[in-house]
Amino acid sequence: MFKKYSIYLAAALLMSASACSDDLDVVIPEPDTITFNEVAMPSRFTHVISDGGFSVSGVNFNTVKSGTQLAAGFCMSNRSMRSFVWKDDEVSLDSIRYSVWTTRPNTTGNYLVCHVSGEDAYFTLDKPSVIDYTLVANTTWNFLGMNYGEVYTATDGGPVANPNVPNTNIKNIWHTYMPGGAKKFGDNDYLTLTAKGYRGGSQTGTASIDLACMKGHNAANPAWNYIAAIWYRFDLAALGEVDKVVFTMDSSDKDDAGQMRTPAWFCLDGLQIRK
C-alpha cells in the first residue's frame, strides 16, 4: 500500500513539475514605455527644438519651428523652472515656456513640450498600436497664468518683492508676459486637452483630460477644484489602434475674438504602447 502511494505521489510531483515548466515558457507581453530619457540632451535645464521633427522608438513627433521658437508640435526638454520671470525677453520666457510645472523639482528627466496650433500638434506611429496611456502636465507658463493671472501683484493685493532677486527692493515685477494677458482662474474655469486618434486617415476616437478644472466646471464632479501641479495619467486606450494622434486644447479664458488667452502648451512623458 505504501509503495503504491509513493508511486502516485511521485507521478503527481512529476506532473506538477511539468506544469510549472510549461508555465515558465509562457511569454506575457509587456508594454513598450517611451520615457524619452534614451535621447541625449546637450545639458541640464535646456530644451531642443528639432528642424522638421524627430523620432523616438518608432514614434514620430511633428515640429514646426519659427526662428528659434516652437510654432507648433513638439520639442524635447529637461527644464524644471518653478518661478515667475522678471524680464520680457526670449531667454527669460524660454525658461517657463519650455518647463514643466511640478510642485517639487521635476525628477522625470527628459520629457516633451507641445505647442498646440491648428492640427500641427501630432505624432505618428510606424506600426499601428493601442496607446494605453501617457503622462501630461502643465507648463510653468500655463500654471502661473491660471493661478495668478497676467500680473501676480494685481491679484495678490499689493506690491510683492521678487524672491529671485535677493537683497533688493524690486517689486511689482511678477509677470507672465502672455500675449493678450491672462486672467486668474476662478469658478467654472477650465483648460482641457483632447487627443484625437486616427488610423489610415479615419478617426478612431477621442479622449480628453482637464489640466485645470475649477469648481462647477465638471457637472459629474462639481466640487473638483484644481490646476494640475503634478504629472497626470491620460488614458488613451479609447482611441483604439492608431497610427496618428492629434492634440487640441480649449480654455474658458478667451478674448473678444474667441481666441484662447491661456497658452496652448502642455508637457508629455511616458508613452505606454501596448504590444
Phi, psi and chi 1 to 4 in degrees:
 res  aa     phi    psi   chi1   chi2   chi3   chi4
   1 MET       -  -44.9 -179.8   66.0 -179.0      -
   2 PHE   -62.7  -39.5  178.0   75.7      -      -
   3 LYS   -63.2  -43.8 -175.9  176.3 -178.7 -179.4
   4 LYS   -63.5  -41.1 -177.1 -175.9  -68.7 -173.4
   5 TYR   -63.0  -39.3  174.9   77.2      -      -
   6 SER   -64.0  -38.3  -61.3      -      -      -
   7 ILE   -64.9  -43.2  -67.3  172.7      -      -
   8 TYR   -62.8  -41.3  -72.3  156.7      -      -
   9 LEU   -65.3  -42.8  180.0   60.0      -      -
  10 ALA   -61.9  -40.6      -      -      -      -
  11 ALA   -64.7  -41.2      -      -      -      -
  12 ALA   -64.4  -41.9      -      -      -      -
  13 LEU   -64.3  -38.1  -69.7  173.2      -      -
  14 LEU   -63.6  -44.3 -178.3   60.5      -      -
  15 MET   -63.9  -40.1  -68.7  173.9   63.2      -
  16 SER   -63.4  -43.9  176.0      -      -      -
  17 ALA   -62.6  -40.0      -      -      -      -
  18 SER   -63.4  -42.1  176.3      -      -      -
  19 ALA   -64.3  -41.2      -      -      -      -
  20 CYS   -62.8  -40.3  -69.9      -      -      -
  21 SER   -61.7  -42.3  176.4      -      -      -
  22 ASP   -63.3  -40.3  -70.6  -17.1      -      -
  23 ASP   -63.1  -36.9  -72.1  -16.1      -      -
  24 LEU   -67.7  -22.3  -69.3  174.0      -      -
  25 ASP   -81.1  -12.4  -69.2  -22.6      -      -
  26 VAL   -76.5  126.1  174.5      -      -      -
  27 VAL   -99.6  118.3  176.8      -      -      -
  28 ILE   -94.5  118.4  -59.1  174.0      -      -
  29 PRO   -61.1  136.2  -19.2   31.5      -      -
  30 GLU  -110.3  145.5  -65.5 -177.5   -0.3      -
  31 PRO   -68.9  151.9   25.2  -34.1      -      -
  32 ASP   -85.4  120.0  -71.2  -32.1      -      -
  33 THR  -108.9  122.2  -58.4      -      -      -
  34 ILE   -99.7  113.7  -57.5  173.6      -      -
  35 THR  -101.4  -12.1   65.5      -      -      -
  36 PHE    72.3   -1.4  -54.6  108.0      -      -
  37 ASN   -74.0  -10.4  -71.3  -33.1      -      -
  38 GLU   -76.1   -7.7   54.0  -93.8   63.1      -
  39 VAL   -95.2  128.5  178.3      -      -      -
  40 ALA   -75.5  132.4      -      -      -      -
  41 MET  -110.7  148.3  -66.9  -74.0  -78.7      -
  42 PRO   -67.1  -27.0   21.8  -32.4      -      -
  43 SER  -166.9  176.1   62.8      -      -      -
  44 ARG   -79.5  154.9  -65.2 -178.3   65.1 -165.1
  45 PHE    56.2   52.2  -51.4  122.2      -      -
  46 THR  -143.1  177.8 -171.1      -      -      -
  47 HIS  -142.8  158.0   67.1  -82.4      -      -
  48 VAL  -132.4  122.0  174.5      -      -      -
  49 ILE  -105.4  110.2  -54.9  173.2      -      -
  50 SER   -78.4  152.4  -58.9      -      -      -
  51 ASP   -83.2  118.3  -67.8  -47.7      -      -
  52 GLY    81.3   13.0      -      -      -      -
  53 GLY    92.8 -179.9      -      -      -      -
  54 PHE  -155.9  162.5   56.3   97.1      -      -
  55 SER  -126.6  142.1  -60.4      -      -      -
  56 VAL  -138.8  117.0 -178.2      -      -      -
  57 SER    51.6   45.9  -59.5      -      -      -
  58 GLY    82.2    7.5      -      -      -      -
  59 VAL  -114.7  130.0 -176.3      -      -      -
  60 ASN  -113.7  117.9  -46.0  -63.6      -      -
  61 PHE  -100.9  128.3  -63.0   90.2      -      -
  62 ASN   -76.9  141.3 -173.4   49.6      -      -
  63 THR  -136.3  128.3  -59.4      -      -      -
  64 VAL  -116.2  117.2  179.8      -      -      -
  65 LYS  -108.7  138.9 -166.6  173.2 -179.5  179.4
  66 SER  -128.0  105.4  176.9      -      -      -
  67 GLY    64.8 -119.7      -      -      -      -
  68 THR  -102.4    4.5   61.6      -      -      -
  69 GLN  -107.9  158.7  -65.5  -59.9  -38.4      -
  70 LEU   -87.2  105.4 -179.7   65.9      -      -
  71 ALA   -77.8  -30.8      -      -      -      -
  72 ALA  -168.6  157.3      -      -      -      -
  73 GLY    88.5 -146.3      -      -      -      -
  74 PHE  -119.8  151.9  -66.1   86.9      -      -
  75 CYS  -142.2  165.6   72.9      -      -      -
  76 MET   -94.9  142.2 -166.4   76.0   63.9      -
  77 SER  -148.1  156.9  179.3      -      -      -
  78 ASN  -138.4   24.6   58.1   19.7      -      -
  79 ARG   -71.2  153.2  -68.7 -176.8 -180.0  -88.8
  80 SER  -145.5   60.2 -174.1      -      -      -
  81 MET   -92.3  130.0  177.4   70.5  164.2      -
  82 ARG  -132.1   47.9  -62.3  175.4  -59.1  116.4
  83 SER  -151.7  160.6  173.1      -      -      -
  84 PHE   -66.7  165.6  -80.6   88.4      -      -
  85 VAL  -111.6  163.8  -65.7      -      -      -
  86 TRP  -124.8   14.9   52.8   97.0      -      -
  87 LYS  -135.1  140.8  -69.5 -177.6 -179.9  179.4
  88 ASP   -94.3   66.2 -174.4   11.0      -      -
  89 ASP  -132.3  166.5   59.5   54.0      -      -
  90 GLU   -62.7  -41.6 -167.5  168.8  -85.0      -
  91 VAL   -63.9  -43.7  173.1      -      -      -
  92 SER   -65.2  -47.9  -61.8      -      -      -
  93 LEU   -65.6  -34.5  -73.0  176.8      -      -
  94 ASP   -58.7  -32.7  -79.2   -2.1      -      -
  95 SER   -68.1  -24.8   68.2      -      -      -
  96 ILE  -106.3  -26.7   58.4  174.6      -      -
  97 ARG   -70.8  -35.2 -170.1  159.7   38.6 -158.9
  98 TYR  -108.1   28.2  -62.1  101.7      -      -
  99 SER  -121.8  142.9  177.7      -      -      -
 100 VAL   -82.5  142.6   63.7      -      -      -
 101 TRP   -94.4  121.4  177.7  -83.8      -      -
 102 THR  -135.2  148.3   48.9      -      -      -
 103 THR   -55.7  -42.0  -56.7      -      -      -
 104 ARG  -108.6  164.1  -64.2 -177.3  177.6 -176.1
 105 PRO   -50.1  136.2  -29.5   36.7      -      -
 106 ASN   -64.9  134.8 -178.2   55.9      -      -
 107 THR  -119.5   13.5   58.5      -      -      -
 108 THR   -86.2   -3.0   64.9      -      -      -
 109 GLY    78.1 -133.5      -      -      -      -
 110 ASN   -72.5  147.6  -63.5  -14.0      -      -
 111 TYR  -154.7  178.2   58.9   89.0      -      -
 112 LEU  -109.3  144.0  -57.6 -172.9      -      -
 113 VAL  -109.0  135.1  173.9      -      -      -
 114 CYS  -122.2  133.9 -178.6      -      -      -
 115 HIS  -109.3  114.6 -177.9 -169.7      -      -
 116 VAL   -84.5  125.7  172.3      -      -      -
 117 SER  -153.3  116.0  179.7      -      -      -
 118 GLY    58.6 -131.5      -      -      -      -
 119 GLU  -107.7   20.5  -64.6  -73.7  -53.8      -
 120 ASP   -89.6   -7.3  -76.0  -27.6      -      -
 121 ALA   -92.2   87.7      -      -      -      -
 122 TYR  -149.4  162.3   68.4   84.1      -      -
 123 PHE  -133.6  156.2   61.7   77.5      -      -
 124 THR  -120.2  158.6   62.3      -      -      -
 125 LEU  -117.2  134.9  -66.0   86.5      -      -
 126 ASP   -60.8  -36.5  -69.9  -17.0      -      -
 127 LYS  -121.9  122.0  178.1 -176.2  177.1 -177.8
 128 PRO   -53.2  131.0  -25.2   35.0      -      -
 129 SER  -149.4  164.2  -56.4      -      -      -
 130 VAL   -92.2  128.1  174.3      -      -      -
 131 ILE   -98.9  111.6  -56.2  170.8      -      -
 132 ASP   -64.9  -48.0  -76.0  -36.4      -      -
 133 TYR  -168.1  169.1   65.9   86.6      -      -
 134 THR  -139.6  174.4 -172.1      -      -      -
 135 LEU  -109.3  137.4  -58.0  178.2      -      -
 136 VAL  -132.7  155.3  -67.6      -      -      -
 137 ALA  -155.8  166.2      -      -      -      -
 138 ASN   -78.7  149.6  -79.0  -51.8      -      -
 139 THR   -74.2  162.1   65.5      -      -      -
 140 THR   -61.7  -36.8  -60.2      -      -      -
 141 TRP   -58.0  -50.5 -156.2   24.0      -      -
 142 ASN   -60.0  -50.5  -70.1   58.2      -      -
 143 PHE   -59.1  -46.6 -177.3   86.9      -      -
 144 LEU   -64.4  -41.8  -65.5  176.1      -      -
 145 GLY   -63.2  -44.1      -      -      -      -
 146 MET   -72.5  -32.3  -69.1 -175.1  -72.4      -
 147 ASN   -79.3  -37.1  -96.2  -81.7      -      -
 148 TYR  -123.7  -11.3  -55.5  112.9      -      -
 149 GLY    85.0 -171.3      -      -      -      -
 150 GLU   -65.6  -42.7  170.0   60.9   13.7      -
 151 VAL  -124.4  121.1 -177.3      -      -      -
 152 TYR   -60.6  -43.6  177.8   55.2      -      -
 153 THR   -67.7  -24.1   54.1      -      -      -
 154 ALA   -68.9  -24.0      -      -      -      -
 155 THR  -107.1   -2.4   59.4      -      -      -
 156 ASP  -106.9   -1.9 -164.6   50.1      -      -
 157 GLY    94.4    4.7      -      -      -      -
 158 GLY   159.3  175.6      -      -      -      -
 159 PRO   -59.5  138.9  -21.8   34.3      -      -
 160 VAL  -132.4  132.0  177.9      -      -      -
 161 ALA   -69.3  145.9      -      -      -      -
 162 ASN   -88.5  115.9 -167.9  -35.7      -      -
 163 PRO   -67.9  -13.2   26.3  -35.0      -      -
 164 ASN   -76.7  -12.4  -61.8  -60.4      -      -
 165 VAL  -121.6   82.6 -170.9      -      -      -
 166 PRO   -68.2  154.0   25.3  -33.7      -      -
 167 ASN    62.2   32.5  -56.5  -41.2      -      -
 168 THR  -134.8  170.2   68.9      -      -      -
 169 ASN  -106.2   22.8  -68.5  -43.0      -      -
 170 ILE   -66.2  125.7  -60.9  175.3      -      -
 171 LYS  -136.8  170.5  -62.4 -177.5  178.4 -178.5
 172 ASN    58.0   37.5  -76.0  -31.8      -      -
 173 ILE  -126.8   16.6   55.8  173.4      -      -
 174 TRP   -87.1   95.4  -73.0   19.7      -      -
 175 HIS  -119.3  154.4  -62.2  -89.6      -      -
 176 THR   -99.3  -17.7   54.7      -      -      -
 177 TYR    54.4   41.5  -60.2  108.4      -      -
 178 MET   -82.3  133.4  -65.5  176.7 -179.8      -
 179 PRO   -57.7  123.8  -23.3   34.0      -      -
 180 GLY    84.1    1.2      -      -      -      -
 181 GLY    78.4 -177.1      -      -      -      -
 182 ALA  -161.3  149.9      -      -      -      -
 183 LYS  -104.0  155.3   74.3  168.2 -172.3  174.9
 184 LYS   -71.3  129.5  179.5  179.3  179.5  179.3
 185 PHE   -69.2  143.1  -90.9   24.8      -      -
 186 GLY  -137.0 -160.2      -      -      -      -
 187 ASP   -52.5  137.8  -71.5   -5.3      -      -
 188 ASN    73.5    0.3  -62.0  -55.5      -      -
 189 ASP   -78.8  158.3  -77.7  -34.7      -      -
 190 TYR  -159.7  157.1   62.1   88.6      -      -
 191 LEU  -134.5  115.4  175.7   64.5      -      -
 192 THR  -115.5  131.9  -58.1      -      -      -
 193 LEU  -106.0  129.8  172.1   65.3      -      -
 194 THR  -123.3  136.0  -63.2      -      -      -
 195 ALA  -111.5  131.0      -      -      -      -
 196 LYS  -113.7  126.0  -62.8 -174.6  -68.9 -176.2
 197 GLY   -95.8  147.3      -      -      -      -
 198 TYR  -137.4  150.6  -67.1   86.8      -      -
 199 ARG  -143.0  124.9 -179.4  167.2 -175.9 -177.8
 200 GLY    58.9   29.4      -      -      -      -
 201 GLY    88.6   -9.3      -      -      -      -
 202 SER  -102.0  137.9  -62.2      -      -      -
 203 GLN   -72.0  136.3 -172.6  167.7  -40.7      -
 204 THR  -103.6  -24.7   59.4      -      -      -
 205 GLY   165.3  176.5      -      -      -      -
 206 THR  -135.4  158.6   63.5      -      -      -
 207 ALA  -147.2  145.0      -      -      -      -
 208 SER  -134.2  154.3  -65.2      -      -      -
 209 ILE  -146.4  143.5 -172.3  172.2      -      -
 210 ASP   -92.0  121.0  -72.1  -32.2      -      -
 211 LEU   -86.3  -11.1  -69.1  175.8      -      -
 212 ALA  -148.5  132.7      -      -      -      -
 213 CYS  -144.6   96.0  177.3      -      -      -
 214 MET   -87.0  163.2  -52.9  -54.0  -75.2      -
 215 LYS   -50.9  126.2 -171.2  179.7  -62.7 -177.6
 216 GLY    97.4  -15.5      -      -      -      -
 217 HIS   -70.9  -46.0  165.2   60.4      -      -
 218 ASN   -87.0  110.4 -171.8  -54.9      -      -
 219 ALA   -61.3  -35.9      -      -      -      -
 220 ALA   -76.3  -25.8      -      -      -      -
 221 ASN  -135.0   70.6  -59.2  -81.0      -      -
 222 PRO   -64.4  -18.2   21.9  -33.2      -      -
 223 ALA   -83.5  -11.4      -      -      -      -
 224 TRP   -58.6  136.0  -77.0    4.9      -      -
 225 ASN  -154.0   90.2 -168.3   45.8      -      -
 226 TYR  -153.5  154.9   68.2   85.7      -      -
 227 ILE  -122.5  119.3  -63.1  172.5      -      -
 228 ALA   -53.5  124.2      -      -      -      -
 229 ALA  -123.0   13.8      -      -      -      -
 230 ILE  -143.4  175.6   57.3  173.6      -      -
 231 TRP   -73.6  130.3  -72.4   98.7      -      -
 232 TYR  -109.5  141.7  -84.6   46.5      -      -
 233 ARG   -75.6  127.5  172.8  175.9  168.3  141.9
 234 PHE  -114.2  104.2 -174.0   12.2      -      -
 235 ASP   -72.6  127.9  -68.5  -43.8      -      -
 236 LEU  -121.2    3.6  -62.0  176.4      -      -
 237 ALA   -60.4  -28.1      -      -      -      -
 238 ALA   -64.4  -16.3      -      -      -      -
 239 LEU   -70.7  -19.7  -57.1 -177.3      -      -
 240 GLY    78.3 -161.0      -      -      -      -
 241 GLU   -79.9  120.6 -161.7  168.9   69.8      -
 242 VAL  -128.3  157.4  -63.8      -      -      -
 243 ASP  -120.1    1.9   56.4   23.5      -      -
 244 LYS  -156.5  140.6 -178.0  178.3 -178.2  179.5
 245 VAL  -131.5  127.7  176.7      -      -      -
 246 VAL  -114.7  136.3  179.4      -      -      -
 247 PHE  -108.7  139.9  -67.1   96.1      -      -
 248 THR  -132.1  164.1   59.6      -      -      -
 249 MET  -138.4  153.0  -60.7 -175.0   80.2      -
 250 ASP  -142.2  144.3 -173.8   31.8      -      -
 251 SER  -137.0  152.7  168.9      -      -      -
 252 SER   -76.3  -16.9   54.3      -      -      -
 253 ASP   -91.7  100.6 -173.4   11.1      -      -
 254 LYS  -127.7  154.8  -64.9 -178.8  174.3   68.8
 255 ASP   -84.6 -175.3   61.2   21.1      -      -
 256 ASP   -64.4  -21.9  -67.0  -21.4      -      -
 257 ALA   -89.8    2.2      -      -      -      -
 258 GLY    84.6    9.7      -      -      -      -
 259 GLN   -89.0  141.0  -61.0  -63.0  -47.4      -
 260 MET   -59.6  134.2  -81.5  177.4   54.2      -
 261 ARG   -95.2  -27.9  -65.2 -161.9  -57.4  178.2
 262 THR   -64.4  129.2  -49.3      -      -      -
 263 PRO   -56.9  134.8  -25.8   36.0      -      -
 264 ALA   -86.1   64.8      -      -      -      -
 265 TRP  -129.8  149.0  -64.1   65.1      -      -
 266 PHE  -154.9  171.1   72.4   94.2      -      -
 267 CYS  -116.4  148.2  -59.6      -      -      -
 268 LEU  -136.2  141.1 -179.0  148.1      -      -
 269 ASP  -155.5  160.7 -161.8    5.6      -      -
 270 GLY    61.7   56.9      -      -      -      -
 271 LEU   -69.1  122.5  -90.2  175.7      -      -
 272 GLN  -108.9  109.9 -177.0  145.4  -50.0      -
 273 ILE  -104.8  127.5  -59.8  174.0      -      -
 274 ARG   -74.9  137.1 -171.6 -178.4  -56.5  173.9
 275 LYS   -83.7      -  -76.8 -172.2  178.5  179.4
